[in-house]
Amino acid sequence: MKGIFGTDMNRRKFLRGVGSATALAAVSQFVPLDALKAAIIDAKGPLEKTKLNVGFVPITCATPIIMAKPLGFYERYGLDVEVIKTAGWAVSRDKSLSGEYDAAHMLTPMPLAITVGAGSTSVPWTMPAVENINGQAITLANKHLDKQDPTKWKGFTFGVPFEYSMHNFLLRYYVAEAGLDPDKDIQIRVVPPPEMVANLSAGNLDGYLSPDPFNQRAVFDGVGFIYKLTKEIWDGHPCCAFAASQKFIDETPNTFLALFKSILDATAYSQDLSNRPEISEAISPKNYLNQPTTVVQQVLTGRFADGLGKVRNEPTRIDFDPFPYHSFSVWILSQMKRWGYIEGDINFKDISEQVYLATDAQAVMKEMGQTPPDITYKSHTIMGKTFDPAEPDAYIDSFAIKRT
Protein backbone atom coordinates (compact mmCIF):
# COMPACT_ATOMS: atom_id res chain seq x y z
CA MET A 1 0.00 0.00 0.00
CA LYS A 2 2.81 2.39 0.83
CA GLY A 3 4.42 1.70 -2.52
CA ILE A 4 1.16 2.34 -4.35
CA PHE A 5 0.07 5.48 -2.53
CA GLY A 6 3.46 7.11 -2.39
CA THR A 7 3.33 8.61 1.09
CA ASP A 8 2.67 7.44 4.62
CA MET A 9 -0.18 9.92 4.97
CA ASN A 10 -1.98 8.77 1.82
CA ARG A 11 -1.71 5.14 2.83
CA ARG A 12 -2.98 5.72 6.37
CA LYS A 13 -5.86 7.92 5.20
CA PHE A 14 -7.02 5.35 2.66
CA LEU A 15 -6.77 2.44 5.10
CA ARG A 16 -8.69 4.36 7.77
CA GLY A 17 -11.36 5.21 5.25
CA VAL A 18 -12.05 1.77 3.80
CA GLY A 19 -10.32 -0.77 6.01
CA SER A 20 -7.45 -3.03 5.08
CA ALA A 21 -9.58 -5.86 3.67
CA THR A 22 -11.44 -3.57 1.31
CA ALA A 23 -8.18 -1.91 0.34
CA LEU A 24 -6.62 -5.21 -0.61
CA ALA A 25 -9.70 -6.22 -2.55
CA ALA A 26 -9.66 -2.93 -4.40
CA VAL A 27 -6.05 -3.34 -5.37
CA SER A 28 -6.52 -6.93 -6.43
CA GLN A 29 -9.37 -5.90 -8.75
CA PHE A 30 -7.33 -3.08 -10.29
CA VAL A 31 -9.61 -0.28 -9.19
CA PRO A 32 -8.25 2.96 -10.70
CA LEU A 33 -5.92 4.00 -7.93
CA ASP A 34 -5.81 7.63 -9.03
CA ALA A 35 -9.46 7.90 -8.07
CA LEU A 36 -8.67 6.66 -4.57
CA LYS A 37 -5.72 8.91 -3.89
CA ALA A 38 -6.07 11.82 -1.51
CA ALA A 39 -2.48 12.91 -1.94
CA ILE A 40 -1.46 15.78 0.27
CA ILE A 41 0.22 17.55 -2.62
CA ASP A 42 -3.09 17.45 -4.49
CA ALA A 43 -4.95 19.34 -1.76
CA LYS A 44 -5.74 22.18 -4.14
CA GLY A 45 -9.07 23.44 -2.78
CA PRO A 46 -9.72 26.60 -0.79
CA LEU A 47 -8.19 26.88 2.65
CA GLU A 48 -10.58 25.50 5.28
CA LYS A 49 -9.35 28.17 7.70
CA THR A 50 -6.83 30.97 7.35
CA LYS A 51 -6.38 32.18 10.94
CA LEU A 52 -4.10 29.84 12.85
CA ASN A 53 -2.41 29.74 16.23
CA VAL A 54 1.06 28.22 16.21
CA GLY A 55 2.93 27.87 19.50
CA PHE A 56 6.68 28.24 19.94
CA VAL A 57 9.16 28.15 22.80
CA PRO A 58 11.58 31.11 22.54
CA ILE A 59 14.73 29.37 21.33
CA THR A 60 16.74 29.59 18.12
CA CYS A 61 15.63 26.08 17.15
CA ALA A 62 12.24 27.63 16.33
CA THR A 63 13.82 30.03 13.83
CA PRO A 64 11.79 29.00 10.73
CA ILE A 65 8.46 29.03 12.62
CA ILE A 66 9.20 32.43 14.20
CA MET A 67 10.78 34.25 11.26
CA ALA A 68 8.04 33.11 8.91
CA LYS A 69 5.81 35.68 10.67
CA PRO A 70 7.83 38.94 10.46
CA LEU A 71 9.34 38.03 7.09
CA GLY A 72 5.97 37.22 5.48
CA PHE A 73 6.28 33.51 4.68
CA TYR A 74 2.86 32.60 6.07
CA GLU A 75 1.20 35.37 4.07
CA ARG A 76 2.67 33.97 0.86
CA TYR A 77 0.43 30.94 1.33
CA GLY A 78 -2.72 32.84 2.31
CA LEU A 79 -2.38 32.30 6.06
CA ASP A 80 -2.84 34.69 8.97
CA VAL A 81 -0.74 32.99 11.63
CA GLU A 82 -0.33 34.17 15.19
CA VAL A 83 2.90 32.74 16.58
CA ILE A 84 2.45 32.45 20.33
CA LYS A 85 5.34 32.47 22.76
CA THR A 86 5.09 29.57 25.22
CA ALA A 87 7.06 29.26 28.45
CA GLY A 88 7.94 25.58 28.19
CA TRP A 89 7.29 22.24 26.57
CA ALA A 90 4.67 20.87 28.94
CA VAL A 91 2.54 23.95 28.27
CA SER A 92 3.12 23.62 24.53
CA ARG A 93 2.08 19.96 24.62
CA ASP A 94 -1.03 20.64 26.70
CA LYS A 95 -2.18 23.57 24.57
CA SER A 96 -1.65 21.46 21.45
CA LEU A 97 -3.65 18.57 22.90
CA SER A 98 -6.48 20.91 23.90
CA GLY A 99 -6.67 22.37 20.37
CA GLU A 100 -5.67 25.85 21.48
CA TYR A 101 -2.74 25.56 19.08
CA ASP A 102 -3.41 24.39 15.53
CA ALA A 103 0.23 23.34 15.21
CA ALA A 104 3.35 23.91 17.24
CA HIS A 105 7.09 23.96 17.52
CA MET A 106 7.91 20.75 19.42
CA LEU A 107 10.96 18.75 20.37
CA THR A 108 11.49 15.87 17.95
CA PRO A 109 10.71 13.17 20.58
CA MET A 110 7.42 14.83 21.61
CA PRO A 111 5.18 13.67 18.72
CA LEU A 112 6.41 10.13 19.37
CA ALA A 113 5.74 10.40 23.10
CA ILE A 114 2.25 11.85 22.53
CA THR A 115 1.40 9.13 20.01
CA VAL A 116 2.48 6.25 22.27
CA GLY A 117 1.06 7.89 25.40
CA ALA A 118 4.35 8.46 27.22
CA GLY A 119 3.82 11.30 29.68
CA SER A 120 0.38 12.19 28.33
CA THR A 121 -2.81 10.77 26.87
CA SER A 122 -2.16 8.79 23.69
CA VAL A 123 -3.25 10.89 20.69
CA PRO A 124 -2.11 10.35 17.07
CA TRP A 125 0.45 13.08 16.36
CA THR A 126 2.65 13.80 13.37
CA MET A 127 5.99 15.40 12.66
CA PRO A 128 5.97 16.62 9.06
CA ALA A 129 9.31 18.44 9.31
CA VAL A 130 12.42 18.86 11.42
CA GLU A 131 12.99 22.49 12.37
CA ASN A 132 16.71 22.38 13.01
CA ILE A 133 19.68 20.06 13.28
CA ASN A 134 22.46 20.55 15.85
CA GLY A 135 21.82 23.80 17.75
CA GLN A 136 22.40 22.66 21.34
CA ALA A 137 25.35 22.65 23.72
CA ILE A 138 26.50 21.55 27.14
CA THR A 139 27.19 24.66 29.20
CA LEU A 140 28.93 24.53 32.59
CA ALA A 141 29.08 27.12 35.37
CA ASN A 142 32.32 29.08 35.53
CA LYS A 143 33.17 27.47 38.86
CA HIS A 144 33.70 24.20 36.98
CA LEU A 145 36.49 25.38 34.69
CA ASP A 146 38.67 22.70 36.28
CA LYS A 147 36.12 19.93 35.64
CA GLN A 148 36.08 19.62 31.87
CA ASP A 149 36.41 15.85 32.16
CA PRO A 150 32.92 14.30 32.39
CA THR A 151 34.20 11.60 34.74
CA LYS A 152 34.45 14.41 37.32
CA TRP A 153 30.75 15.27 37.09
CA LYS A 154 29.52 12.80 39.70
CA GLY A 155 27.06 14.65 41.95
CA PHE A 156 26.41 17.43 39.41
CA THR A 157 22.91 18.75 38.77
CA PHE A 158 22.11 19.35 35.12
CA GLY A 159 19.14 21.06 33.49
CA VAL A 160 17.34 19.87 30.37
CA PRO A 161 14.26 21.54 28.87
CA PHE A 162 11.96 18.49 28.89
CA GLU A 163 12.09 14.76 29.56
CA TYR A 164 11.08 13.91 26.00
CA SER A 165 13.86 15.91 24.36
CA MET A 166 17.02 15.31 22.41
CA HIS A 167 18.70 17.36 25.14
CA ASN A 168 17.83 14.74 27.75
CA PHE A 169 18.74 11.80 25.53
CA LEU A 170 22.04 13.30 24.32
CA LEU A 171 23.07 14.25 27.87
CA ARG A 172 22.26 10.74 29.07
CA TYR A 173 24.18 9.24 26.16
CA TYR A 174 27.20 11.46 26.75
CA VAL A 175 27.58 10.87 30.49
CA ALA A 176 26.90 7.13 30.13
CA GLU A 177 29.74 6.90 27.61
CA ALA A 178 31.93 8.47 30.32
CA GLY A 179 30.85 5.73 32.72
CA LEU A 180 28.30 7.71 34.73
CA ASP A 181 24.75 6.49 35.29
CA PRO A 182 22.50 9.47 34.50
CA ASP A 183 19.89 8.31 37.03
CA LYS A 184 22.34 7.60 39.86
CA ASP A 185 25.54 9.59 39.44
CA ILE A 186 24.08 12.94 38.39
CA GLN A 187 20.72 14.64 38.82
CA ILE A 188 18.80 15.77 35.75
CA ARG A 189 16.11 18.43 36.27
CA VAL A 190 13.57 19.77 33.81
CA VAL A 191 14.04 23.55 33.59
CA PRO A 192 12.22 25.76 31.04
CA PRO A 193 14.83 27.21 28.66
CA PRO A 194 14.22 30.88 29.63
CA GLU A 195 15.07 29.97 33.25
CA MET A 196 18.33 28.13 32.49
CA VAL A 197 20.77 31.03 32.84
CA ALA A 198 19.26 32.33 36.09
CA ASN A 199 19.45 28.86 37.63
CA LEU A 200 23.07 28.47 36.53
CA SER A 201 23.95 31.88 37.96
CA ALA A 202 22.19 31.12 41.27
CA GLY A 203 24.07 27.85 41.69
CA ASN A 204 20.96 25.68 41.34
CA LEU A 205 22.53 23.99 38.31
CA ASP A 206 26.11 22.95 37.67
CA GLY A 207 25.40 22.91 33.98
CA TYR A 208 22.77 22.22 31.37
CA LEU A 209 22.31 20.72 27.96
CA SER A 210 20.15 23.41 26.52
CA PRO A 211 18.89 24.86 23.29
CA ASP A 212 20.30 28.19 22.26
CA PRO A 213 20.40 31.11 22.72
CA PHE A 214 20.77 30.18 26.39
CA ASN A 215 24.22 28.63 26.02
CA GLN A 216 25.45 31.81 24.38
CA ARG A 217 23.53 33.95 26.87
CA ALA A 218 25.42 32.30 29.75
CA VAL A 219 28.67 33.41 28.10
CA PHE A 220 27.25 36.88 27.39
CA ASP A 221 26.28 37.26 31.06
CA GLY A 222 29.61 35.91 32.26
CA VAL A 223 28.15 33.02 34.28
CA GLY A 224 29.11 29.99 32.20
CA PHE A 225 31.15 28.58 29.35
CA ILE A 226 30.29 26.41 26.38
CA TYR A 227 31.83 23.03 27.15
CA LYS A 228 30.70 21.12 24.06
CA LEU A 229 28.41 21.69 21.10
CA THR A 230 26.07 18.77 20.56
CA LYS A 231 27.25 18.59 16.94
CA GLU A 232 30.47 17.27 18.50
CA ILE A 233 28.45 14.39 19.99
CA TRP A 234 26.33 13.69 16.89
CA ASP A 235 26.82 15.93 13.90
CA GLY A 236 23.52 16.43 12.12
CA HIS A 237 21.28 15.26 14.94
CA PRO A 238 17.66 16.44 14.92
CA CYS A 239 16.53 18.84 17.61
CA CYS A 240 13.17 20.58 17.18
CA ALA A 241 10.25 20.06 14.87
CA PHE A 242 7.11 21.39 13.27
CA ALA A 243 4.33 19.16 14.61
CA ALA A 244 0.58 18.83 14.18
CA SER A 245 -2.15 16.43 15.21
CA GLN A 246 -3.43 13.88 12.75
CA LYS A 247 -6.88 15.41 13.39
CA PHE A 248 -5.72 18.83 12.12
CA ILE A 249 -4.36 17.26 8.93
CA ASP A 250 -7.49 15.17 8.33
CA GLU A 251 -9.96 18.01 8.96
CA THR A 252 -8.10 20.84 7.18
CA PRO A 253 -5.83 19.27 4.54
CA ASN A 254 -5.60 22.38 2.35
CA THR A 255 -4.75 24.58 5.31
CA PHE A 256 -2.24 22.04 6.57
CA LEU A 257 -0.54 21.90 3.16
CA ALA A 258 -0.27 25.70 3.03
CA LEU A 259 1.21 25.77 6.53
CA PHE A 260 3.59 22.92 5.73
CA LYS A 261 4.82 24.69 2.59
CA SER A 262 5.35 27.97 4.44
CA ILE A 263 7.49 26.15 7.01
CA LEU A 264 9.52 24.37 4.32
CA ASP A 265 10.00 27.68 2.52
CA ALA A 266 11.15 29.42 5.71
CA THR A 267 13.47 26.54 6.56
CA ALA A 268 15.13 26.73 3.14
CA TYR A 269 15.62 30.48 3.65
CA SER A 270 17.17 29.82 7.06
CA GLN A 271 19.64 27.32 5.57
CA ASP A 272 21.43 30.14 3.75
CA LEU A 273 24.08 31.59 6.07
CA SER A 274 23.91 34.92 4.24
CA ASN A 275 20.31 35.34 5.45
CA ARG A 276 21.07 34.76 9.10
CA PRO A 277 22.03 38.30 10.14
CA GLU A 278 18.64 39.46 8.82
CA ILE A 279 16.89 36.57 10.57
CA SER A 280 18.72 37.38 13.82
CA GLU A 281 17.31 40.91 13.72
CA ALA A 282 13.82 39.60 12.96
CA ILE A 283 13.58 37.06 15.80
CA SER A 284 15.45 38.87 18.61
CA PRO A 285 12.69 41.30 19.74
CA LYS A 286 10.74 40.93 22.97
CA ASN A 287 7.71 39.26 21.41
CA TYR A 288 9.94 36.49 20.02
CA LEU A 289 13.25 35.53 21.66
CA ASN A 290 13.68 38.65 23.82
CA GLN A 291 17.46 38.46 23.48
CA PRO A 292 20.26 40.85 22.47
CA THR A 293 20.69 40.57 18.72
CA THR A 294 24.43 39.97 19.16
CA VAL A 295 23.67 36.81 21.17
CA VAL A 296 21.28 35.44 18.54
CA GLN A 297 23.64 36.37 15.73
CA GLN A 298 26.54 34.49 17.36
CA VAL A 299 24.35 31.38 17.45
CA LEU A 300 22.96 31.60 13.92
CA THR A 301 26.21 32.60 12.18
CA GLY A 302 28.36 30.20 14.21
CA ARG A 303 31.00 32.81 15.03
CA PHE A 304 30.92 33.03 18.80
CA ALA A 305 32.80 33.54 22.04
CA ASP A 306 32.91 30.29 24.01
CA GLY A 307 33.54 31.72 27.49
CA LEU A 308 36.99 30.12 27.55
CA GLY A 309 38.75 33.02 25.88
CA LYS A 310 38.31 31.78 22.32
CA VAL A 311 36.25 32.97 19.38
CA ARG A 312 35.10 29.91 17.47
CA ASN A 313 33.87 29.68 13.91
CA GLU A 314 31.35 26.83 13.55
CA PRO A 315 28.96 27.58 10.64
CA THR A 316 26.93 24.43 11.40
CA ARG A 317 26.64 25.12 15.13
CA ILE A 318 22.96 25.24 14.18
CA ASP A 319 21.59 24.34 10.79
CA PHE A 320 18.17 23.98 9.24
CA ASP A 321 17.23 20.81 7.37
CA PRO A 322 13.55 19.86 7.38
CA PHE A 323 13.79 16.22 6.35
CA PRO A 324 12.30 13.92 9.04
CA TYR A 325 14.28 10.72 8.51
CA HIS A 326 12.48 7.69 9.87
CA SER A 327 15.84 6.60 11.27
CA PHE A 328 15.88 9.69 13.52
CA SER A 329 12.68 8.39 15.05
CA VAL A 330 14.01 4.87 15.52
CA TRP A 331 17.05 6.23 17.37
CA ILE A 332 14.87 8.37 19.64
CA LEU A 333 12.58 5.43 20.40
CA SER A 334 15.65 3.30 21.16
CA GLN A 335 16.73 5.82 23.78
CA MET A 336 13.22 6.08 25.22
CA LYS A 337 13.30 2.31 25.67
CA ARG A 338 16.90 2.28 26.92
CA TRP A 339 16.07 4.66 29.77
CA GLY A 340 12.65 3.20 30.65
CA TYR A 341 10.38 5.91 29.23
CA ILE A 342 8.58 3.22 27.25
CA GLU A 343 8.48 -0.46 28.10
CA GLY A 344 7.82 -3.75 26.38
CA ASP A 345 8.08 -4.64 22.72
CA ILE A 346 8.08 -1.72 20.32
CA ASN A 347 7.37 -1.79 16.61
CA PHE A 348 10.01 0.85 15.86
CA LYS A 349 9.30 0.93 12.13
CA ASP A 350 5.51 1.25 12.31
CA ILE A 351 5.57 3.98 14.94
CA SER A 352 8.26 5.90 13.08
CA GLU A 353 6.39 5.79 9.79
CA GLN A 354 3.12 6.77 11.44
CA VAL A 355 4.57 9.84 13.15
CA TYR A 356 7.49 11.08 11.03
CA LEU A 357 6.03 12.03 7.65
CA ALA A 358 9.19 11.47 5.62
CA THR A 359 7.56 10.28 2.41
CA ASP A 360 5.08 13.15 2.54
CA ALA A 361 7.99 15.56 3.00
CA GLN A 362 9.63 14.04 -0.07
CA ALA A 363 6.52 14.64 -2.17
CA VAL A 364 5.90 18.20 -1.02
CA MET A 365 9.55 19.24 -1.21
CA LYS A 366 9.81 17.91 -4.76
CA GLU A 367 6.68 19.83 -5.75
CA MET A 368 8.27 22.99 -4.34
CA GLY A 369 11.44 22.46 -6.38
CA GLN A 370 13.52 21.38 -3.40
CA THR A 371 15.70 18.26 -3.39
CA PRO A 372 14.84 15.86 -0.57
CA PRO A 373 16.84 12.69 0.12
CA ASP A 374 15.65 9.63 -1.78
CA ILE A 375 15.84 7.43 1.33
CA THR A 376 14.06 7.72 4.67
CA TYR A 377 16.34 5.45 6.71
CA LYS A 378 20.10 5.76 7.09
CA SER A 379 22.76 4.86 9.65
CA HIS A 380 23.98 7.52 12.07
CA THR A 381 27.21 7.89 14.02
CA ILE A 382 27.02 9.04 17.62
CA MET A 383 30.34 9.45 19.47
CA GLY A 384 32.01 7.09 17.02
CA LYS A 385 29.41 4.34 17.37
CA THR A 386 27.25 3.42 14.38
CA PHE A 387 23.49 3.17 14.80
CA ASP A 388 21.78 0.81 12.36
CA PRO A 389 18.02 1.62 12.31
CA ALA A 390 17.29 -1.95 11.21
CA GLU A 391 18.66 -3.31 14.52
CA PRO A 392 17.41 -1.05 17.33
CA ASP A 393 17.07 -3.78 19.96
CA ALA A 394 20.63 -4.98 19.39
CA TYR A 395 21.77 -1.36 19.67
CA ILE A 396 20.03 -0.98 23.05
CA ASP A 397 21.51 -4.28 24.25
CA SER A 398 25.02 -3.10 23.34
CA PHE A 399 25.10 -0.49 26.09
CA ALA A 400 26.41 -1.35 29.55
CA ILE A 401 24.39 1.42 31.26
CA LYS A 402 20.66 1.24 30.64
CA ARG A 403 17.37 0.62 32.44
CA THR A 404 16.01 -2.22 30.29
Salt bridges, closest charged atoms under 4 A:
ASP8 OD1 - LYS2 NZ 3.63
ASP8 OD1 - ARG11 NH2 3.56
ASP8 OD2 - HIS326 NE2 3.20
ASP80 OD2 - LYS51 NZ 2.73
ASP94 OD1 - ARG93 NE 3.13
GLU100 OE2 - LYS95 NZ 3.58
ASP102 OD1 - LYS49 NZ 2.84
ASP146 OD1 - LYS147 NZ 3.67
ASP181 OD2 - ARG403 NH2 2.63
ASP183 OD1 - ARG172 NH2 2.82
ASP183 OD2 - ARG403 NH1 2.53
ASP185 OD1 - LYS154 NZ 3.76
ASP206 OD1 - HIS144 NE2 2.76
ASP212 OD2 - ARG317 NH2 2.95
ASP221 OD1 - ARG217 NE 2.96
GLU232 OE2 - ARG312 NH2 3.44
ASP250 OD1 - ARG16 NH2 3.10
GLU251 OE1 - LYS247 NZ 3.35
ASP265 OD2 - ARG76 NH1 3.04
GLU314 OE1 - LYS231 NZ 3.52
GLU314 OE2 - ARG312 NH2 3.05
ASP319 OD1 - ARG276 NH2 2.98
GLU353 OE1 - LYS2 NZ 3.20
GLU353 OE2 - LYS349 NZ 3.01
GLU367 OE2 - LYS44 NZ 2.82
GLU367 OE1 - LYS261 NZ 2.56
ASP393 OD1 - LYS337 NZ 3.11
